[in-house]
């Protein structure tokens, strides 16, 4: 009996050692898990808004429903939930910043193990549903696949003036929308659906992932909570059909090339990216526009006014005497409306002096006479002879 008792005690001791080793290995693995900030891909100074946005984007990417062939998807998804649960709570985040990054050899190693031992207390799926609801503006959803659908993208061509001033422009698109026969319900009108007993009508099933009991979309009913017995003959039970629709797009004034807007279409939305054509007159820099105006030699020398094409109307520009080519004139508030702001940009007009290629005899005589009186000429002027004493003479050449 004594021998038997000693063997039992030895066996119990071995079990305790094994359990202790298993726990140590488990804690060691947890300690080696990437930093929570690295898990979410945010800096340690990230705001709560940035943390929530990062979690939402990554949770969509690694959700088990979108990665059915990835055996590690559930673990990644759960890890994201644990990281978000910790960093979204200011008290837990402060504790994590204090103890969570301590190395195994640091003085706070014992505290670190105690911190890690707590683990996550939130259901990863429930957390994602909550955050998704916030990003979706509080809209409910039945089929979880809807949250992973990528909104279709289209390209709309705009002229320079349409983009600058804004316009309502139609575009015809082919999109998936609610089936007109079953109104998106997926089953034949007049038929009934069967209660899903696999998830008891909740649309969710519980899955043991190891350290977590995670709730995921029901694999039998796809999250609907019911089984379709008679699928709709038009959409074949999908609840959606490809439909051609004409959409009126309100193009905001000041939109730039490559910008994208979100446009609602029925119960869904689409993304439209704008491609803005170049203008033969204007050059754009944000809300400012630039253009050139041609003036004559006489206007440049004597001054006057010039007419320039503006964004909204023709503009009279005062030309001061002696203006030089490439002189820049600023027309304040005559540019493009500032997007997501107030006011307008400016219109900058650059002076270009038009040199005539042909002259009449009278014009030539007048220019030669003018050239005689020029005293600051470096080089020579064709048709003008300058004697050594400084007087100039010219030879009239008939053309």
BAVEX-764368 format. One record per residue (C-alpha): residue in three letters; x, y, z. Coordinates in steps of 0.25 Angstrom, whole numbers, plus 5000, padded with zeros to 4 digits. Layout:
BEGIN
alaXYZ ...
REM end
This chain:
BEGIN
unk500050005000 unk501150105003 unk501850074990 unk500550094983 unk500350224990 unk501750274987 unk501450244972 unk500150314972 unk500850434979 unk501950434968 unk500950424957 unk500150544963 unk501450624964 unk501850584949 unk500450634945 unk500650764952 unk502050784946 unk501450754932 unk500250854935 unk501250954939 unk502150934927 unk500950944918 unk500451074924 unk501951124923 unk501951094908 unk500551154906 unk500951284913 unk502251284906 unk501551274893 unk500651394897 unk501851474901 unk502451454887 unk501151504880 unk501351634872 unk501151764879 unk499751804879 unk500051934872 unk500751854861 unk499551754860 unk498651874856 unk499751944849 unk499652074856 unk500752164864 unk500752164879 unk500252304878 unk499052264870 unk497652334873 unk496452244877 unk495852284863 unk497152234856 unk497152104865 unk495652074862 unk495852104847 unk497052014846 unk496351894853 unk495151914844 unk495951904831 unk496751784836 unk495551704842 unk494851714829 unk496151664822 unk496351544832 unk494951514835 unk494751354834 unk493551374824 unk494451444814 unk495651344816 unk494951204817 unk496251134812 unk497151204822 unk497351124834 unk497951234842 unk496851334838 unk496051314851 unk497351324860 unk497751454853 unk496251504854 unk496251474869 unk497651534871 unk497151664864 unk495951664874 unk496851644886 unk497751764881 unk496551854879 unk495951824892 unk497151854899 unk497551984892 unk496152044891 unk496052044906 unk496852154912 unk497152084925 unk497551954918 unk498352024908 unk499152104919 unk499351964926 unk499851904913 unk500752024910 unk501352004924 unk501451854925 unk501151794912 unk502451824904 unk503351784916 unk504351674912 unk504451544918 unk505651584926 unk505051714931 unk504751744945 unk503251744942 unk503251614935 unk502351554946 unk501351664944 unk501451644929 unk501051504930 unk499951544939 unk499451644929 unk499551544918 unk498851434926 unk497551514925 unk497351504910 unk496251554903 unk494851564909 unk494051604896 unk493451514886 unk494251544873 unk492951534864 unk492151614873 unk493151724874 unk493251724859 unk491751734857 unk491751854867 unk492851934860 unk492251904846 unk490951954851 unk491652084854 unk492352094841 unk491152064834 unk490352174840 unk489552084849 unk488952004838 unk488551864841 unk488951744833 unk488451604832 unk489451534822 unk490851564827 unk491351554812 unk490751694810 unk491851754818 unk492951694810 unk492451734796 unk493251834789 unk492451944783 unk492651954768 unk493452064762 unk493252144750 unk493952254742 unk493352384737 unk493952474727 unk493852624730 unk494252744722 unk495152854729 unk493952944731 unk492952834736 unk493952804747 unk494252944750 unk492852994751 unk492152864755 unk491052794747 unk489952694748 unk490352584738 unk489652444735 unk490452314735 unk489852174731 unk490352064740 unk490151914741 unk490051874756 unk489551764765 unk488251814771 unk487051754779 unk486351654770 unk485051714765 unk484351584765 unk484651544780 unk484951684785 unk486351624789 unk485751524798 unk486351404790 unk485051324790 unk483951314781 unk482751404784 unk481651334792 unk482551224797 unk483051214811 unk484451194817 unk484851084827 unk485451124841 unk486951084842 unk487050984853 unk488550984851 unk488751124857 unk487351134863 unk486951244854 unk488051344860 unk488951334847 unk490151304856 unk490851184861 unk491851164872 unk493151114868 unk494251074878 unk495551134873 unk496451094885 unk496551214895 unk495251274890 unk493851224887 unk493551304875 unk492251334868 unk492251324853 unk491251334842 unk490451204841 unk490951114830 unk489651054827 unk488751174825 unk489851274822 unk489451374833 unk487951384829 unk487451304840 unk486551224831 unk486651124819 unk486051154806 unk485251044800 unk484751104787 unk485851194781 unk485451304773 unk485451264758 unk485951404754 unk487151424763 unk487351274766 unk487251294781 unk488351404781 unk487351514784 unk488051604773 unk488051624758 unk488951704749 unk488251824745 unk488451944736 unk488252074742 unk488352224739 unk488952304750 unk488952454751 unk490252494758 unk490352624764 unk491852664761 unk492252764771 unk492952894766 unk494452894768 unk494652734766 unk495952694762 unk496552594752 unk496552454759 unk495652494771 unk494552394775 unk493152414780 unk492152314786 unk490852314780 unk489552244785 unk488852154775 unk487552094781 unk487952024794 unk489452014790 unk490452114785 unk491552124775 unk492852194774 unk493152284762 unk494552334759 unk494652464750 unk495552484738 unk495652624735 unk496052664721 unk497152774719 unk496752914715 unk497352984703 unk497253114711 unk497453094725 unk498453024734 unk498052974748 unk498752974761 unk497752934772 unk496753044773 unk497553144765 unk497553154750 unk498653214740 unk498453264726 unk499153344716 unk498753474709 unk499353524696 unk499553674694 unk500153754683 unk501553824683 unk500753964684 unk499953914696 unk501253864703 unk501954004701 unk500754104702 unk499854024711 unk498354004710 unk497353894712 unk497353744708 unk496153644708 unk496453514714 unk495553384715 unk495153364729 unk494553244736 unk493153304737 unk493253424727 unk494153504718 unk495053594727 unk495653734723 unk497053744728 unk497753884730 unk499153884723 unk500053984729 unk501054044720 unk502453974718 unk501853844722 unk502853724720 unk502553584715 unk502153484725 unk501753584735 unk500753524744 unk499353594747 unk498553534759 unk497053534758 unk496653504772 unk495453414774 unk495353384760 unk495753244761 unk495153104764 unk494253084776 unk495053024788 unk494552874790 unk494152854805 unk494452994808 unk493953134806 unk494253234795 unk494953234782 unk496353224777 unk497053324768 unk497253344753 unk498653374749 unk498853444735 unk500153444728 unk500553544718 unk501053504705 unk501453604694 unk501153574680 unk502253614671 unk501753634656 unk502353554646 unk502053644634 unk502053804634 unk501453904624 unk502454004619 unk501954114628 unk502054024640 unk503453994636 unk503854144634 unk503254174648 unk504054064655 unk505354104648 unk505054244653 unk504854194667 unk506054104666 unk506954234662 unk506654294676 unk506854164684 unk508154184692 unk508254064700 unk508253964689 unk509353854691 unk509753804677 unk509053854664 unk507753874658 unk507553824644 unk507353954635 unk507954044644 unk509354094643 unk510054164655 unk511254254652 unk512454264661 unk511954394667 unk510654324671 unk509754384661 unk508854274654 unk508454274640 unk507554174633 unk507354124619 unk505954104614 unk505753964609 unk504453954601 unk503653824603 
REM end
